[in-house]
Amino acid sequence: MANGQPHIIVFANEKGGTGKSTTAVHTAIALAALGHSVGMIDLDPRQRTVTRYMENRAETMRRRGIALPMPDYTVLRGDTIDALEEETAMVGAGKDFLIIDTPGRDDVFARHIAAYANTLVTPMNDSFVDFDLIGQVDSETFKVKRLSFYADLMFETRKARAKVDGVSIDWVVLRNRVQHHDARNKKRVGEALMELSRRVGFRVIPGLSERVVFRELFPSGLTLLDKGHLGDLGISHIAARQELREMVAGFALPMVADSDAEPKDVA
């Protein structure tokens, strides 16, 4: 925690279905498992995916009589920017990390809170449908033609933040649901992302593959790090857990990047 303030990680993408809430929850639990104090705010009071996940986790702990790593969490309870800032200050007080999950749509609160991020994470599925959110490509060459509205918005947000307090927002594009069997599409999307990253200044890191286990874990609120409470794990589950560890390492977060620690399995 620098200067008494938490490191704020905002998960944001105006397109739904990119695994945003899943990666936000797993990141929060991974950091809590490392011993960090973690706060979490769900900015989607209508869908409440993160809130429901945490409620399911709390119920599993109560029902089984177990203790699991758990962030302090809340759902946005106001409808003004002032309410959002009050909630952020309250939940983030005394925390090492504050994780904020935003709705998968254009949202005034999501735009506002992005400017407060230290790390801004944009998960996207590995396809040109999702790529279109940040850039448009030529239909023949797949070269980037221009930035899309969202990339322009984040570029201006980062520039404004640097001008106000000198903080450089680390923008990370997370490649979720990479299709390993479609090597040509994977290569084309990867090349387009690298080209766009040089223009805009975001980093690209691998995220989580498409796996049924993530949907299966939601009702219990468990994560892939809760090894001792998941039963027998198959090879695909073990591979998914390694992906999670690599994803968290890829964020290069303070207090995590400066140590040799990595999220441990919960016995």
N, C-alpha and C positions, 0 to 999 in steps of 0.2 A: 504494500500500500504506500504510494508515494505522496508525501506531504499531507498525510491524513486522508487522502482521497482514494476511493477504489479505482481499479483499472476497469473501465467500462467496455464491455463487449456487446455490440449490437448486431443481432442477426436480422438482416433485412433483405427482402426481395419482393417486388410488387407482383410477382407471379406466384400463385399457389402451387402446391404439390412438388416442391423441390427438396423436401426433407429438412426444411428450416427448423421446425420445432423439435424434430428428433435429434438433430445435431446440437441444438441449443441445450436440450435436456441432458444429453450424454456429456457435453462439455462441462455443464454445471456439476454433475455428479463426479466426473473425473477430477475436477479441481478440488471438490470437497473431499474426495478420497485421498488426495495428496495432503490433506490437512489444512487447506486454506478455508477461510471464512468466505462464504459465497451468498450473495443475494440474487434474487431473480424476479423480474417483473414481466408479466404477460400483458402485452398491449392490445390484446384482442378479446375484450370482454364478451363478445358475441360467440366466438367459436371456443375459446378457452382451452386450447389443446394442451399447453404447458401446465395450466392450472389443474386440469383433469389428470394429467400424468402424475403430478406431485400429490394430488389427493389420493390417487390409486396407490402410490408408494407409501403414503402415511397409513393407509388402511391395511396394506400388506404387513407393515411393521407391527401394527396393533394386533392384527389377527394371528401372526406367527410369533409374537413376542420377541422380536429381534430389533436390533439397532442397525441402521444403514446410514451411510453418508447422505446428508440432506441439506440443501440450501434453504435459506429463508426465502419464502416466495409470496407473491401477492399478484392479484390481477388489478389492472387500472380501474379505480373506483370513481374517478371524476370525469368530467367532459370538457375540461379546459386545460390550456397549456400550463397555467399556474398549478393545477391539481397534479399534472404529470411531473412537474419539477419538484413539488412537495413530496410526492411518492418516491421519486428518484433519490432525493436527499435522505428520506427516512429509511428506506430499505438499504441504501448504500452505506449508511453510517457505520463506521467501524469494520467494514468489510474489506477483504483483499480484492475481491472481484465482484462486479455487478453485471449480470447478464440480462439483456433485454431482448425479448422475442417480439417481433412486430408482425402485424397482419400481412397476409399474402395479397395485398391490394394497395392501391394508392391511398395513403392515409396521412393526415396532417400531423398526427402525433409521431408517426414513424419518421417523417421528414425532419421534424424538430429534433428528435432524440439522436438522429444520426450525426448531428453536428457536435454532440457531446461525447461521441465514441472515441476511445483510444484505439480499439480494434473494431473495424467494421467488416462483418462477414456476410458475403452474398453467396449462399448456396445456389447451385444451378444444376439441373439435369444435363447430362452430357449429350446435348442435341442442339441443332441450330434453331429449333423452336424456342428453347430457353435462351440461347445466345442472343436472339433478336432483342431481348430486353436491354442489352448493353451495347450491341453493335449490329450493323447490317452488312451482309457479305454479298459479293457478286455471285450470281447463280451459276456461272460457268467455272470461275477460277477459285471461288470460296475465299477470295481475298477480302479483307475488311474495306468497305466503301466509306462508311461514316459511323460516328458514334450514335447510339440511340439516346432517347431522352433521359433514361435513368443514369447512364454513364455521364452525360453532361451534368445532371443534377448532383451526382456524387463528386464529380470533379470540382464543381463550384463550391460545394459544401466543404470539401477539404481545403480549398484555397482560402475560403472565408475564415475557417477555424485557425489556419496558420497565421492569418493576418491579425486575428483578435488576440490570441495568447501564445502564438509560436509553436503550438502543438501540431505535429504531423500525424494525421489519422492514418493508421496502417490498414489499408483496404485489402481484404483477402477474398478472392473468388474461389469458392470451394466446389470442386468437381465431384458431385454426387452421382450415384447410379451409373457409373461408367460401364458401358457394355463391352465386356472383354472379348466377346466373340465377333464384334464388328470392328475390326482393326482399321478399316479405311475411314469410317466415320469418326472413330476415336482420334485418328491422326489429323483429320481435317479440322475438327473442333479444337484440338490442342494447338495446332498451328495458328488458327484464328485468334485464340485466346492469347497466345504469346505475342502476336502482332499487336493486338489491342492493348495488352498490358504495357507495352513499350510506349504507347501513345498516352495512356491515361495514368499509369503508375500504380496499378494494383499488382498484388502477388497472386499466383495461382498455385493451389496445393490440392492434393488428392483428398477426397472426402470418404463417404461411406457408400459401398456398393448396394445395389438393390437386393435386399434379403428379407425373406418372410419373417425372420426372427424379430425384426424391429416392430412389426405390427403385432406379433404375438405377445411381446413384452408389455405393451401399453396397458392392458387391463390390470396387471399386477403392479405397474409402476416400476418394475425392475429394469436394470440396464445390463449390458454385457459385462460390466465390471463386477456385478453381484454373483460371481462364479459359484460361491458356496451355497447359493439359494436358487440356482437355476436347474439343478439336476444334472444329468449326463449331457455334456456338450459334444456335438458333432464337429467334424473337421471344419465345416463352413462357419460354425459359430466361433471357433478358435481363430480362424482367419479374419472374421469380422471384428473380433476384439483387438487384434493386432492393427487393423485399419484404424480403429478408434484411437489407439495409442499414438499412431503415426500422425493422425489428424491433429490431436492436441499438441503434439510436439511441433507440428508445422505452423501453428499459430504464433510460435516464438514469443510467448507471453512472459512478462517480467516475473521474477520469483520462480518461474517454471523453466524458462530458457537458461537462467543463470545457475541452474543446479543440474545434477545428474538424475533427479527424481523423475519417475514416470508413474502414471496411475496404477495402483496396485489392485489386484482382485480382492473383493470383499469376501472374507471367509464365511 
